[in-house]
Amino acid sequence: MSPRRRSRSTNPDLMNLIRLLRKKSRENEVAIWLDAAERLSKPKRMRIAVNISRVNRYTQESDDVLVPGKVLGAGMISHPVRVAALDFSDQARAKILEAKGKCLSILELVEMNPEGTNVKLIG
């Protein structure tokens, strides 16, 4: 019997994002980017899926939110927030935009806020 091979992501965009998050964490001495990189490097079946209702519950108006996984559309959102995630469902994206919020990629959030100040990690 052969030894078990360690499975890991082969998506080059995701691997580059993880490297960038680790680099920004070292450069700016920020723990949130390293935590996000560790969560994204897990297998796909263990990645986080967050509903809009949870984002609504744990945020206030004009907060920045980081979801190291997918945002799903269950629930309602009542205030504008900027949400950065690996992926969004169509329904989640529509609800965030309807509430006057923004849907960002994780890379865009890192470029806008390299120090990670006032970013909430939900997941």
Sequence and secondary structure as in RCSB ss.txt:
>XXXX:A:sequence
MSPRRRSRSTNPDLMNLIRLLRKKSRENEVAIWLDAAERLSKPKRMRIAVNISRVNRYTQESDDVLVPGKVLGAG
MISHPVRVAALDFSDQARAKILEAKGKCLSILELVEMNPEGTNVKLIG
>XXXX:A:secstr
           HHHHHHHHHHHHHHHHHT HHHHHHHHHHTS GGGSEEEEHHHHHHH  TT EEEEEEEEE  S
   S  EEEEEEE HHHHHHHHHTT EEEEHHHHHHH TT TTEEE  
